[in-house]
Amino acid sequence: SRLQLIPAILATAIDTPEEKIRAYEAGADDFLVKPINRADLSVRLRSLLRIYQFNQELVGAEGVALTLARAVAVKDGYSQAHIGMVAHYSVMLGEKMNMDVAELKTLKYGAILHNVGKISIPDYILEKQDPLTPREMALIHQHPEIGCEICSPLKPLRPVLSIIRHHKERWDGNGYPDRLKGDAIPLGAQIVGLVDAYTALISDRPYRRAMSHDEAIGLLRRQAAEGRYNPALLDRLMECFDNAPIVMDEDESKATVAEEVAV
């Protein structure tokens, strides 16, 4: 609840380790022993209020993030379950790559928001079943930068901007928008880009059926050999599946030509 975000200081005359443990277990954020020094109290309060303000911003930003993700899912023809699977397997792959807790949280939100820029793309392009024109393709290629513009005003979401901006870069440097190459591509962006590609391949298209797990992995391996993806990262993704690949049901596997070319 929101009350859990309000900082609490316990003032007590009992200064023992056991009392401190009880205070923190009860939900206290700080511990002061009587008699209380007013200057010390003022410093502690300012510090805790800064934390409280950040927590409030974080809650607000997370709410905005989830709302945006849902809006893009509806607009883009994907279900929320699909976005959830991209986030789930991205975090699993991040754990394989020894990311810490903070990095995994950033990765999760980056996976949820990576396509948020598509909210600015006209519906007719996202829903188009025929090949895209060069102009339409150019609009699709703008979505990482637009996504960054949307999320950058939200301070708590700024760590995810590199994932949003760079999830369409290629290992060989031929991706977009900045043509980053190899390890210059942020690891989180590499992870989300690869997992998103896999889930897109096992989704139905208006012009083809969804690929099987083996077919999708076979194509990703060929693309990795051609320079699109980091081959070592693909190997780690395979370890994540552990004979339990993502399964998309019929209602969760709908997508469009615009999604195919954006992979």
C-alpha positions in Angstrom: 0.0 0.0 0.0 1.0 3.7 -0.3 1.3 3.9 3.5 4.3 1.5 3.2 6.1 4.2 1.3 5.9 6.7 4.1 9.1 6.8 6.1 8.9 6.1 9.8 11.5 6.9 12.6 11.3 5.1 15.9 12.4 7.1 18.9 13.2 5.0 22.0 15.2 5.1 25.2 16.3 1.5 24.8 19.5 1.3 22.8 20.1 -2.4 22.2 20.7 -4.5 19.1 17.5 -6.5 19.9 15.5 -3.3 20.1 16.8 -2.1 16.7 16.0 -5.4 15.1 12.4 -5.3 16.5 12.1 -1.7 15.2 13.2 -2.5 11.7 11.0 -5.7 11.6 8.1 -3.6 12.6 8.6 -1.3 9.6 10.8 1.5 11.0 13.1 3.2 8.4 15.4 4.7 11.0 16.2 4.4 14.7 16.9 7.3 17.2 17.8 7.0 20.8 16.5 9.5 23.4 17.4 12.2 24.2 17.1 13.1 20.6 19.5 15.6 19.0 17.4 18.0 17.0 20.0 18.5 14.3 20.4 14.8 13.9 16.6 14.4 13.7 16.5 17.1 11.0 19.1 15.4 8.9 17.5 12.0 9.2 14.1 13.4 8.3 15.4 15.2 5.2 17.1 12.0 4.1 14.0 9.9 4.6 11.7 12.5 2.9 14.0 12.4 -0.2 13.6 8.6 -0.2 9.8 9.0 0.2 9.7 11.5 -2.7 11.6 9.1 -4.9 9.3 6.2 -3.9 6.3 8.3 -4.8 7.9 9.1 -8.2 8.7 5.4 -8.7 5.1 4.3 -8.0 3.8 6.9 -10.4 6.3 6.0 -13.1 5.6 2.3 -12.7 1.9 3.0 -13.1 2.5 5.1 -16.2 4.8 2.4 -17.6 2.2 -0.4 -17.2 -0.5 1.8 -18.7 1.7 2.6 -21.7 2.6 -1.0 -22.2 -1.1 -2.1 -22.1 -1.9 0.6 -24.7 0.8 -0.5 -27.0 -0.3 -4.1 -26.6 -3.8 -3.3 -27.7 -2.6 -1.1 -30.6 0.0 -3.6 -31.7 -2.2 -6.7 -31.8 -0.2 -8.4 -29.0 -1.7 -9.6 -25.7 -0.5 -8.5 -22.3 0.5 -12.2 -21.8 3.0 -11.8 -24.7 4.6 -8.7 -23.1 4.7 -10.6 -19.8 6.6 -13.5 -21.5 9.1 -11.1 -23.1 9.8 -9.6 -19.6 9.9 -13.0 -17.9 12.4 -14.6 -20.3 14.4 -11.4 -20.5 14.9 -11.5 -16.7 15.7 -15.2 -16.8 18.4 -14.5 -19.4 19.6 -11.5 -17.3 20.1 -13.9 -14.4 22.1 -16.2 -16.6 24.3 -13.2 -17.5 24.9 -12.5 -13.7 23.0 -9.2 -13.6 22.4 -7.9 -10.1 18.9 -7.1 -8.6 18.9 -3.5 -9.7 19.9 -4.4 -13.2 17.2 -7.1 -13.4 14.6 -4.6 -12.4 15.7 -2.2 -15.1 15.7 -5.1 -17.5 12.1 -6.1 -16.6 10.8 -2.6 -17.2 12.9 -2.2 -20.3 11.3 -5.4 -21.7 7.8 -4.1 -20.8 8.4 -0.7 -22.4 10.8 -1.5 -25.3 8.1 -1.0 -28.0 6.3 2.0 -26.3 7.4 4.2 -29.2 5.0 2.3 -31.5 2.1 4.2 -29.8 2.9 7.0 -32.2 2.8 4.8 -35.4 -0.4 5.0 -37.4 -2.6 2.0 -36.9 -2.8 1.2 -40.6 0.9 0.5 -40.6 0.9 -1.7 -37.6 -2.1 -3.6 -39.0 -0.9 -3.8 -42.6 -0.7 -7.3 -44.1 1.1 -6.3 -47.4 4.8 -5.4 -47.6 5.6 -2.0 -46.1 6.7 0.9 -48.3 10.1 2.6 -47.6 8.3 5.5 -45.9 6.3 3.1 -43.7 9.5 1.2 -42.9 11.2 4.5 -41.9 8.4 5.2 -39.5 8.7 1.8 -37.9 12.4 2.4 -37.5 11.7 5.6 -35.5 10.0 3.8 -32.7 13.0 3.3 -30.4 13.8 7.0 -30.4 10.2 8.0 -29.9 10.0 5.6 -27.0 12.9 7.3 -25.4 11.2 10.7 -25.8 8.1 9.4 -24.2 9.8 7.9 -21.2 12.7 10.3 -20.6 10.6 12.9 -18.5 9.9 10.1 -16.0 13.0 10.2 -13.8 12.6 6.7 -12.3 12.4 5.2 -15.8 15.5 6.8 -17.2 17.6 3.7 -16.5 15.5 1.8 -19.1 16.1 4.3 -21.9 19.2 2.5 -23.2 17.1 -0.7 -23.6 14.3 1.2 -25.4 16.7 3.0 -27.7 19.0 0.2 -28.6 16.9 -3.0 -28.7 16.9 -2.9 -32.5 20.7 -2.6 -32.8 22.5 -5.5 -34.5 25.6 -7.3 -33.3 27.3 -6.5 -36.7 26.5 -2.8 -36.4 23.8 -2.7 -39.1 20.9 -2.1 -36.8 19.1 1.1 -35.8 19.0 3.9 -34.6 22.7 4.4 -33.8 24.3 1.4 -35.6 26.1 0.3 -32.4 28.2 -2.8 -32.8 29.1 -5.8 -30.6 29.6 -5.0 -26.9 28.9 -1.4 -27.5 25.2 -2.4 -27.5 24.0 -2.3 -23.9 23.5 -5.9 -22.6 19.9 -5.2 -21.5 19.1 -4.0 -25.0 20.7 -7.2 -26.5 18.7 -9.4 -24.2 15.3 -7.7 -24.9 16.0 -7.6 -28.6 16.8 -11.3 -28.8 13.9 -12.5 -26.6 11.5 -10.2 -28.4 12.6 -11.7 -31.7 12.0 -15.2 -30.5 8.5 -14.5 -29.2 7.7 -12.7 -32.5 8.8 -15.7 -34.5 6.6 -18.1 -32.6 3.6 -15.7 -33.1 1.1 -16.1 -36.0 1.4 -13.7 -39.0 -1.4 -12.9 -41.4 0.8 -14.4 -44.2 2.3 -17.4 -42.3 1.7 -19.6 -39.3 3.7 -19.3 -36.1 7.0 -21.1 -36.1 7.7 -23.9 -33.8 10.3 -23.5 -31.1 12.9 -25.5 -33.1 12.1 -23.5 -36.3 12.5 -20.2 -34.5 15.7 -21.2 -32.8 17.1 -22.4 -36.2 16.3 -19.1 -37.8 17.8 -17.2 -34.9 21.0 -19.3 -35.1 21.3 -18.5 -38.8 20.7 -14.8 -38.2 23.3 -14.9 -35.4 25.8 -16.4 -37.8 25.0 -13.6 -40.2 25.7 -11.0 -37.6 22.3 -10.0 -36.3 22.6 -11.3 -32.8 25.3 -12.2 -30.3 25.8 -16.0 -30.7 27.0 -16.4 -27.1 23.8 -14.7 -25.8 21.6 -17.0 -28.0 23.4 -20.0 -26.4 22.5 -18.7 -22.9 18.9 -18.1 -24.0 18.7 -21.8 -25.0 19.8 -22.7 -21.5 16.9 -20.6 -20.1 14.3 -22.7 -22.0 15.6 -25.9 -20.5 13.2 -28.0 -22.6 10.4 -25.6 -21.7 10.1 -23.1 -24.6 7.6 -20.3 -24.6 4.2 -21.5 -25.7 1.8 -19.1 -27.4 -1.8 -20.0 -27.6 -3.9 -19.0 -30.6 -5.2 -15.8 -29.0 -1.8 -14.7 -27.9 0.0 -15.2 -31.2 -1.5 -12.5 -33.5 0.8 -10.0 -35.1 1.4 -8.1 -38.3 3.9 -7.3 -41.1 5.1 -4.3 -39.2 6.1 -6.6 -36.3 7.9 -8.9 -38.7 10.1 -6.2 -40.3 10.9 -4.7 -36.9 12.4 -8.0 -35.7 
